[in-house]
Structure formats: C-alpha cells, structure tokens
Amino acid sequence: MRREALPAIVHEATVVSSDTARGIVTVRVLHSGSADCSGCAAAMLCRRKGDDILEIRSAGPSAFRPGDRVRIGASAPAHRKAVMLLLVYPCLIAVGALAVVKACGLPDGVAAATCLGAAALVYLTLYLLRRRLRMAVEFEIL
C-alpha cells in the first residue's frame, strides 16, 4: 500500500442512515480529545467538540445499518491540503504583506497591523468558503 493511500484523518463514527439509491451512508462523528482533528479543523470539516453529521459515498451502502460503528478516514493528500489551507497560505500572505509594507518604508506598527489584517482576511475567506472546502475533502469508510 502506498504511503499516500493511508488515511491521515481517522474518526470513529456511528451510522445514522444509508441511502442505497444515492450510494450514500450518513454517519455521526463523535469527537473525543484523543481524535486527530488537526486536518479536519483546518478544512473546517469538524468542530472538534460535540458531534458532526457527514455524508460519505460508499459502493455498498446497504451493508451498513443505523447504529453500526464504523471508522472513517481521509487520505494523506487531503490532510496536507487542509494543513496548507490552515497554516501555510495565511503565513505566506501575511509575510508577503509585511514585506511589501516594509519595502515602502512604513513604520513597524503599520507593517504589523497590515500583516495581521492580511492573515485575518485569509481566515475570513476560508470561513466564507467552508461549505465548498467541506466538499473538497472526501471521507471514506475504512
């Protein structure tokens, strides 16, 4: 098995329903303190507290009954993508804004405010696009 094929984000879940016509299994993910949600939180896929309802495409949804315990996972590339969205892009944009402001010869206070504002703008954009991002990372039943 290739390294990229291994799931990087894994959660325990309970089947809520299965729709054989659409090929979808609906699961409830119960988050605990031990779950690795770093990638999920980055892509705003989960709340890290309470529970979330996710729809997962499955080749055989008729095999799952409400109440069944399953493990769901997302691939390592999906995890890397989520971390890039959460950490790398905001940092790059903040540092870029800082460099431009300092190159213009403006004071440090203005540079710091611009840097923070740029990072906040990136996070606001991610928040506004959270539904699209949620669809970009697909979980599968392991």
FISELO-947810 format. One record per residue (C-alpha): residue number from 1; residue in three letters; x negated, z negated, y negated. Coordinates in Angstrom, 2 decimals. Each point is the difference from the previous one (the first is absolute). Layout:
<rs>
<r seq="NUM" type="ala" east="X" up="Z" north="Y"/>
...
</rs>
This chain:
<rs>
<r seq="1" type="met" east="0.00" up="0.00" north="0.00"/>
<r seq="2" type="arg" east="-1.37" up="0.97" north="-3.40"/>
<r seq="3" type="arg" east="-0.66" up="-2.70" north="-2.55"/>
<r seq="4" type="glu" east="2.50" up="1.54" north="-2.49"/>
<r seq="5" type="ala" east="2.71" up="-0.11" north="2.65"/>
<r seq="6" type="leu" east="-0.11" up="-3.78" north="0.26"/>
<r seq="7" type="pro" east="2.61" up="-1.79" north="-2.10"/>
<r seq="8" type="ala" east="-1.40" up="-1.86" north="-2.98"/>
<r seq="9" type="ile" east="3.23" up="-1.59" north="-1.15"/>
<r seq="10" type="val" east="1.88" up="-1.75" north="2.81"/>
<r seq="11" type="his" east="3.16" up="-2.10" north="-0.22"/>
<r seq="12" type="glu" east="2.29" up="-1.71" north="2.45"/>
<r seq="13" type="ala" east="3.61" up="1.13" north="-0.48"/>
<r seq="14" type="thr" east="3.47" up="-0.36" north="1.43"/>
<r seq="15" type="val" east="2.18" up="3.04" north="0.66"/>
<r seq="16" type="val" east="3.14" up="-0.03" north="-2.13"/>
<r seq="17" type="ser" east="1.51" up="3.29" north="1.17"/>
<r seq="18" type="ser" east="-0.87" up="3.37" north="1.48"/>
<r seq="19" type="asp" east="1.47" up="3.34" north="-1.01"/>
<r seq="20" type="thr" east="-0.53" up="2.56" north="2.76"/>
<r seq="21" type="ala" east="1.53" up="2.83" north="-2.04"/>
<r seq="22" type="arg" east="-2.56" up="-0.39" north="-2.79"/>
<r seq="23" type="gly" east="-2.82" up="-1.23" north="2.27"/>
<r seq="24" type="ile" east="-0.46" up="-3.16" north="-2.06"/>
<r seq="25" type="val" east="-0.48" up="-3.64" north="0.98"/>
<r seq="26" type="thr" east="0.74" up="-2.56" north="-2.72"/>
<r seq="27" type="val" east="-2.13" up="-3.13" north="0.22"/>
<r seq="28" type="arg" east="-0.26" up="-3.29" north="-1.88"/>
<r seq="29" type="val" east="-3.55" up="-1.09" north="-0.70"/>
<r seq="30" type="leu" east="-0.46" up="-3.75" north="-0.25"/>
<r seq="31" type="his" east="-3.11" up="-0.75" north="-2.01"/>
<r seq="32" type="ser" east="-2.16" up="-2.95" north="0.82"/>
<r seq="33" type="gly" east="-3.13" up="-1.31" north="-1.64"/>
<r seq="34" type="ser" east="-2.16" up="1.40" north="2.82"/>
<r seq="35" type="ala" east="1.20" up="3.61" north="-0.36"/>
<r seq="36" type="asp" east="-2.37" up="2.48" north="-1.60"/>
<r seq="37" type="cys" east="2.15" up="1.36" north="-2.80"/>
<r seq="38" type="ser" east="-2.81" up="1.06" north="-2.34"/>
<r seq="39" type="gly" east="0.67" up="3.68" north="0.54"/>
<r seq="40" type="cys" east="3.76" up="-0.46" north="-0.02"/>
<r seq="41" type="ala" east="-0.09" up="-1.88" north="-3.26"/>
<r seq="42" type="ala" east="-2.24" up="2.67" north="-1.48"/>
<r seq="43" type="ala" east="2.54" up="2.68" north="0.67"/>
<r seq="44" type="met" east="2.82" up="-2.39" north="-0.78"/>
<r seq="45" type="leu" east="1.33" up="0.35" north="3.53"/>
<r seq="46" type="cys" east="0.68" up="-3.67" north="0.47"/>
<r seq="47" type="arg" east="0.52" up="-3.14" north="-1.99"/>
<r seq="48" type="arg" east="-2.32" up="-2.26" north="2.05"/>
<r seq="49" type="lys" east="2.75" up="-2.64" north="0.01"/>
<r seq="50" type="gly" east="3.39" up="-0.02" north="1.63"/>
<r seq="51" type="asp" east="0.91" up="3.12" north="1.90"/>
<r seq="52" type="asp" east="0.21" up="3.76" north="-0.55"/>
<r seq="53" type="ile" east="2.15" up="2.66" north="1.61"/>
<r seq="54" type="leu" east="-1.84" up="3.20" north="0.96"/>
<r seq="55" type="glu" east="1.24" up="3.20" north="1.59"/>
<r seq="56" type="ile" east="-2.46" up="1.43" north="2.51"/>
<r seq="57" type="arg" east="0.13" up="3.44" north="1.60"/>
<r seq="58" type="ser" east="-0.15" up="-0.18" north="3.76"/>
<r seq="59" type="ala" east="0.04" up="2.55" north="2.81"/>
<r seq="60" type="gly" east="2.19" up="-2.25" north="2.13"/>
<r seq="61" type="pro" east="2.15" up="-2.28" north="-2.15"/>
<r seq="62" type="ser" east="2.45" up="-0.54" north="2.86"/>
<r seq="63" type="ala" east="-2.65" up="-2.15" north="1.74"/>
<r seq="64" type="phe" east="0.32" up="-2.67" north="-2.69"/>
<r seq="65" type="arg" east="2.88" up="-2.49" north="-0.22"/>
<r seq="66" type="pro" east="0.87" up="-2.34" north="-2.88"/>
<r seq="67" type="gly" east="-1.96" up="-3.22" north="0.36"/>
<r seq="68" type="asp" east="-2.98" up="1.57" north="1.82"/>
<r seq="69" type="arg" east="-3.40" up="-1.17" north="-1.26"/>
<r seq="70" type="val" east="-2.38" up="2.86" north="-0.79"/>
<r seq="71" type="arg" east="-3.36" up="0.50" north="-1.67"/>
<r seq="72" type="ile" east="-0.19" up="2.62" north="-2.73"/>
<r seq="73" type="gly" east="-3.11" up="1.40" north="-1.56"/>
<r seq="74" type="ala" east="-1.36" up="2.47" north="-2.52"/>
<r seq="75" type="ser" east="-3.19" up="1.95" north="0.50"/>
<r seq="76" type="ala" east="-3.40" up="-0.80" north="-1.48"/>
<r seq="77" type="pro" east="0.17" up="3.01" north="-2.38"/>
<r seq="78" type="ala" east="3.32" up="-1.33" north="-1.33"/>
<r seq="79" type="his" east="-1.64" up="-3.40" north="-0.53"/>
<r seq="80" type="arg" east="-2.92" up="1.58" north="-1.87"/>
<r seq="81" type="lys" east="2.44" up="1.97" north="-2.14"/>
<r seq="82" type="ala" east="1.85" up="-3.20" north="-0.90"/>
<r seq="83" type="val" east="-3.21" up="-1.81" north="-0.92"/>
<r seq="84" type="met" east="-1.09" up="2.95" north="-2.14"/>
<r seq="85" type="leu" east="3.29" up="-0.22" north="-1.88"/>
<r seq="86" type="leu" east="-0.26" up="-3.75" north="-0.50"/>
<r seq="87" type="leu" east="-3.67" up="-0.44" north="-0.84"/>
<r seq="88" type="val" east="-2.10" up="3.11" north="-0.46"/>
<r seq="89" type="tyr" east="2.15" up="2.12" north="-2.33"/>
<r seq="90" type="pro" east="0.87" up="-2.81" north="-2.43"/>
<r seq="91" type="cys" east="-3.67" up="-1.05" north="-0.18"/>
<r seq="92" type="leu" east="-1.21" up="3.55" north="-0.60"/>
<r seq="93" type="ile" east="2.55" up="0.59" north="-2.74"/>
<r seq="94" type="ala" east="-0.75" up="-3.36" north="-1.65"/>
<r seq="95" type="val" east="-3.76" up="0.62" north="0.05"/>
<r seq="96" type="gly" east="0.53" up="3.55" north="-1.29"/>
<r seq="97" type="ala" east="2.11" up="-1.27" north="-2.89"/>
<r seq="98" type="leu" east="-2.62" up="-2.66" north="-0.73"/>
<r seq="99" type="ala" east="-2.78" up="2.61" north="-0.07"/>
<r seq="100" type="val" east="1.93" up="2.29" north="-2.35"/>
<r seq="101" type="val" east="0.82" up="-2.81" north="-2.43"/>
<r seq="102" type="lys" east="-3.60" up="-1.28" north="0.00"/>
<r seq="103" type="ala" east="-1.31" up="3.56" north="-0.47"/>
<r seq="104" type="cys" east="2.16" up="0.23" north="-3.13"/>
<r seq="105" type="gly" east="-1.78" up="-3.11" north="-1.35"/>
<r seq="106" type="leu" east="3.05" up="-2.26" north="-0.11"/>
<r seq="107" type="pro" east="-0.38" up="-3.80" north="0.32"/>
<r seq="108" type="asp" east="-0.03" up="-1.82" north="3.33"/>
<r seq="109" type="gly" east="3.43" up="-1.53" north="-0.56"/>
<r seq="110" type="val" east="1.59" up="3.43" north="-0.39"/>
<r seq="111" type="ala" east="-1.88" up="1.23" north="3.07"/>
<r seq="112" type="ala" east="1.20" up="-2.95" north="2.08"/>
<r seq="113" type="ala" east="3.61" up="0.45" north="-1.13"/>
<r seq="114" type="thr" east="-0.15" up="3.72" north="0.76"/>
<r seq="115" type="cys" east="-1.47" up="-0.71" north="3.44"/>
<r seq="116" type="leu" east="2.75" up="-2.49" north="0.85"/>
<r seq="117" type="gly" east="2.67" up="2.29" north="-1.41"/>
<r seq="118" type="ala" east="-1.21" up="2.92" north="2.09"/>
<r seq="119" type="ala" east="0.06" up="-2.10" north="3.19"/>
<r seq="120" type="ala" east="3.47" up="-1.31" north="-0.88"/>
<r seq="121" type="leu" east="1.23" up="3.55" north="-0.54"/>
<r seq="122" type="val" east="-1.27" up="1.01" north="3.45"/>
<r seq="123" type="tyr" east="1.75" up="-2.96" north="1.65"/>
<r seq="124" type="leu" east="3.21" up="0.72" north="-1.92"/>
<r seq="125" type="thr" east="-0.13" up="3.60" north="1.20"/>
<r seq="126" type="leu" east="-0.51" up="-1.16" north="3.59"/>
<r seq="127" type="tyr" east="2.95" up="-2.34" north="-0.36"/>
<r seq="128" type="leu" east="2.23" up="2.76" north="-1.35"/>
<r seq="129" type="leu" east="-1.02" up="2.34" north="2.85"/>
<r seq="130" type="arg" east="0.32" up="-2.68" north="2.72"/>
<r seq="131" type="arg" east="2.86" up="1.76" north="1.83"/>
<r seq="132" type="arg" east="-1.99" up="3.24" north="0.28"/>
<r seq="133" type="leu" east="-3.07" up="-1.92" north="1.09"/>
<r seq="134" type="arg" east="2.04" up="-1.80" north="2.64"/>
<r seq="135" type="met" east="0.92" up="3.36" north="1.53"/>
<r seq="136" type="ala" east="-3.63" up="1.16" north="-0.08"/>
<r seq="137" type="val" east="-1.16" up="-2.64" north="2.50"/>
<r seq="138" type="glu" east="1.79" up="0.22" north="3.32"/>
<r seq="139" type="phe" east="0.08" up="-2.74" north="2.58"/>
<r seq="140" type="glu" east="0.32" up="0.62" north="3.73"/>
<r seq="141" type="ile" east="1.07" up="-2.21" north="2.87"/>
<r seq="142" type="leu" east="-3.06" up="-0.97" north="2.04"/>
</rs>
